[in-house]
Amino acid sequence: MLATLSCLAAIVTQTAAQPTEFATIDGTIKALYDVISGPAGAKRDWDRFKAVFAPGGMMRASVTTQAGQVRLIEMTPEQYVERNSPAFEKQAFFEREIKRTTEQYGNIANVWSTYSSSATKDGEPFQRGINTIQLSFDGKQWAVLSILWQGETDKTPLPKQYLPGG
């Protein structure tokens, strides 16, 4: 019995010491894209999605209306889930990072992540844009404080430095 408890304690200690997928900026960003992507009707792991964010984390989209007015749409991760779950039930959505620029100082980082959205995993994009993502590190894992994104338009094409090869 004592040997079994010692063995279990060693396993628990080893498991707890292993880094999580959020131990690096790369792992955190990959999880962010991975969790929202999938075929129509595929259940997203919304608990994993919410775990990417720091408490109080926010999401914002800068959009231009048909009338030409710029609007900022703000939502919590929970509101994003409520807003997008019905659409993900009906249509496939795959978003992938196509280029990243990271600036980090100690426990803070800002990532400019150029994305491409499509209806299939490797399909032709129907949208591209940039996510600017602020993260903080608590000594164990990186967490998203804020995401602000803007989709590419005819009036705002993606700058070459934010495209692959640029």
Summary of the structure (lengths in Angstrom):
residues: 166
radius of gyration: 18.6
end to end distance: 61.5
largest distance: 72.8
contacts: 425
relative contact order: 0.17
helix: 31%
strand: 39%
